[in-house]
């Protein structure tokens, strides 16, 4: 089994071989020998969100680990699932694995139906969880929900859009008992075995990954072990990983959550190549802007701020914003740089 994994890693990482010293001359010759076809594997994998991908110099690269934090209900799962969908949709050579310890695959599929309906239907025809429940409960001919939607012209195009990438998006309803790092590796290998050349792995969420080790007593030790394991998985398999992380109590109570407020100590900050924290704009906008009027203040609740606090490959200390369509589990992929003043000063990891 170990030998098979090594063979897979060597195949997926022709230009980034590890545990083997190479002179610069050998690396240059290796790059030249592999050619442009293999070099394309090292190009960034776009998340589909702008201007975030621009700030990441095109997206996430093989071996990179993104830690994504934020308060309850701010849109972390929406971001993660939509990024996985964006990657799988972008190319027949792309795939994604979404490992979720919070929701089962049928719920994640329902979220994707709502998202795709906004892309394909008129606004008043877009699906919501409430509409899907009504359709599921109202069927009388014994057909399943998906078959029922396919027979409706306005929804058939939603299913057609999902069919285009459905075989390349692996949804895993993981448990806190069996969903350890070894199983996650197996799930990624299953995705790559289907012929997908480039895969994004999303973990929702990191602190739920079991370790199976009794010698790790504190949460800091457990989180350190898991964070290091995810980084090693990203590097050895040559894939980018987005790992959603929960905040500690102090972070939930703070005026503005930071990367340092995520549960598990400093390991998350140091292992991450990219550290992002999501905020509801209304919660962290300077009070001066909230005095313009109640209408404008309420509108700010519809925007999610994406704060890049760490970025090894590009610009950091940048705040972007995207409009949130919570009813359809969707963030507008065309965002913008935040122009207003936000609460408190930054304290970021160099």
CORVEN-V970916 format. One record per helix or strand of 3 or more residues. SS is the DSSP state (hx for helix, st for strand). FROM is the first residue (numbers start at 1). TO is the last residue. If there is no record, write none. Layout:
BEGIN
SS/FROM/TO  SS/FROM/TO
END
This chain:
BEGIN
hx/2/12  hx/24/42  hx/52/55  st/65/70  hx/76/90  st/94/100  hx/105/120  hx/123/125  hx/129/138  hx/145/150  hx/153/166  st/169/173  hx/181/193  st/198/204  hx/206/208  hx/219/237  st/240/244  hx/249/253  hx/259/261  hx/267/271  st/274/280  hx/281/284  hx/287/290  hx/294/302  st/303/311  st/318/325  hx/326/328
END
